[in-house]
Structure formats: C-alpha cells, structure tokens
Amino acid sequence: MAIEGRDETNAGRIRLGMVGGGEGAFIGGVHRIAARLDDKFQLLAGALSSTPEKAKASGAALGLDPGRSYGSYEEMASAEKGRPDGIEAVAIVTPNHMHFPVAKTFLEAGFHVICDKPMTTTLAEARDLAGIAKASGNIFVLTHNYTGYPMIRQARAMVANGEIGKIRMVVAEYAQDWLAERAEDTGSKQAGWRVDPAKAGAGGAIGDIGTHAHNLACYVTGLKVEKLSADLSTFVPGRQLDDNASMLLRFASGAKGMLWASQVAVGNENGLTLRIYGEKGGLDWCQEEPNKLWYTPLGEPKRLLTRNGAGATAPSTSVSRIPAGHPEGYLEGFATIYAEAAELIRAATEGREPPTDIALPTIEDGIDGLAFIEACVKSSKEDGAWVSL
C-alpha cells in the first residue's frame, strides 16, 4: 500500500541490494519487510554475511538469483556496477564497524545508500563519510526508524507550529532489560557484537539505544544538544561497554534535558518515551503505545490525540497506512523511511526536486549521533564533566 498523499507517478520499483542481514540476523528481515511494504523496492542482490558460505546460503533462503548472491560486499559493488540491470541502492544492515567501509565502497561506486544507525563507529569516520557522500552526489539515508512514526511526525509539527511555546525541558528515556544477564554468553548473535567495542564502537547501550533517544529528542524539538554531563555504567561483570547511561543535557536554545538509556532495567521491554515541556504546554509519547500522543495546553485538561483520529494533521496522516484504531508501529515506521528514501532516489534519478514534506534523518543526523556518543564517553571518563558536542 502506498502512503496517502504521496506521488505515485513512478510505478517502477527501485532495484535494491543488501549487505548484512543474513541467517540469524534480526534487523535484515525488518529492513526487507519495510522496503517492500509500500512496493517501492525490489531486493535483487545481496552480500548477506561476512563469510561467503553463509552469504550464499542466506541468499538462497531468500530466493535471490545465485549469480547475484555475493561472497563479499566488494564483489557485489563491482559486479552490480557493471550490470545494465544492476542495483540502484544498497541497504547496509551489518554490525556498526562495517557501516563505514561498506557505505564508502557503494557511494564511490555510484549507488545510493540506506544505512542502519549509528552511521559509523567514530566521529572522524562519520565526518569522512559525509564528505564522500557529498562528493558522490548520491542519496544517503540513515534509518532512525522512530522518526517515521505518525505521532512523532504529529508532535514535531506541533512543536514547529508553536503549539507548546518555547521549549523549556526535554526528557527522553529508552529502557530495556534484555542484557540484564550475560546474553552474549548464550550464543546470541545480537548480544555478541553489541557488547564488543571492536564491532559496536565506543558506546554500548548509549550507542545502541541512547542514540535513538537523542535523535528523537532533537528531531521532534528541532533543537541541538550543546553540552552534556554523562554517567555511563557497566553493571554486568565482565562487559567492556556501558549497559546503562544517565545524563543531563543543555540545548543551544537554552532548554534543558535529561536522557536515560538502559539495557539492564528489569521489567522494561522497549520503553522509549519522549516528554517535551514548553511555556504553553506539554507533549508525552511512548513507543509501546505509538498511536497515542498526549497534549496538555497550559491550564487546560490533558488531551489524547490518536493516529488518524480527531486532531491528527497532515504530517502524521500522510505517513499512516491504515484507519484509526488499528495498530501501526515499528515495521511501518521503518517502511516510512524506505518510502521517503525511494522518493528522494527517484527525484535524483529524474533530475527533479523531491517533495518538500519529506522529513528523513540525514547524514548530518548521523554525525550528531556520533558526536553524542563520543561526548558521553568523554564526560563519563571525566566524572560527569560538562562536554561540548
């Protein structure tokens, strides 16, 4: 199903390749579903694992043409570039340490890139990749999927329209409990690389989920974090990276904030929440009830806004696919990123301006995310000292 209100003049699907996301990977399947949900992409090629044998087996399981199931991403970029029916874009769904080399290879080979977050493992790499993307002239999209939720788009528009006034405070939380014990010792592929600094980068929980909370706070408010004071903890013995992070934020606008990210908070499954308080009102959103947004104008009763319900406006309804009351969330949020990425790619291919209502995370957001991680690590090492981003 196409998103209502979007341009449907380009019926042809974008030819898509994927790096990573093979057997045993969670996020690859999510990206594949998201890419097809609005029927704008067709997966035709892949280098789905770090070993050629696994890559071939994963490609066969997905029904890829054996001749386009590659043993390495370098082989894939070279071969697809030489095909008249080669891919147009690549989705990168590898562990973090591979984002930079894979994105660099495909951008320089002339492909558009859709990359999972965080963009790279270091701020220096993120800045290098931004330069490479700019020089290539190709589209780079970062899949901060929560920005695709309709009620997040609604909240963003309400803030931009001044409905809660000048922002005073922002409170973001992302709490999970799946790493409360040593899941990395159970053979869990997902846990294994996330607690390994060689693959995850300098941030554990702060890199995996804290970046989502940071991105969402900035995306909805339009504000940038100027300084932060962070306390990173590793509660599970033997881990090299943080599994819990608390911090205070100072925004360039003068607003203040708090952010907590934990993967050892027992009793929490995927507790991403965002609360924003302005001079004239407040907004409250929870990812586990994503179709609801609480809005409280100063001095008035609290109001519940729902996806496609009374009070919903174009920024949210235009990225919603089903009627009010039907659950819509995680997969559809990812699909919105892919649908808007498709429009950017088609516009670039045809030499026209893209629609003005596209609100995708950009490569600049990726740089901000790495600056956030590095500032958190530095601040915590300096006993919570205030660090500028």
Secondary structure, 3 states (H helix, E strand, C coil): CCCCCCCCCCCCCEEEEEEECCCCCCHHHHHHHHHHHCCCEEEEEEECCCCHHHHHHHHHHCCCCHHHECCCHHHHHHHHHCCCCCCCEEEEECCHHHHHHHHHHHHHCCCEEEECCCCCCCHHHHHHHHHHHHHHCCCEEECCHHHHCHHHHHHHHHHHCCCCCCEEEEEEEEECCCCCCCHHHCCCHHHHHHCCHHHHCCCCHHHHHHHHHHHHHHHHHCCCEEEEEEEEECCCCCCCCCCEEEEEEEECCCCEEEEEEECCCCCCCCEEEEEEEECCEEEEEECCCCCEEEEEECCCCCEEEECCCCCCCHHHHCCCCCCCCCCCCHHHHHHHHHHHHHHHHHHHHHCCCCCCCCCCCCHHHHHHHHHHHHHHHHHHHCCCCCEEC
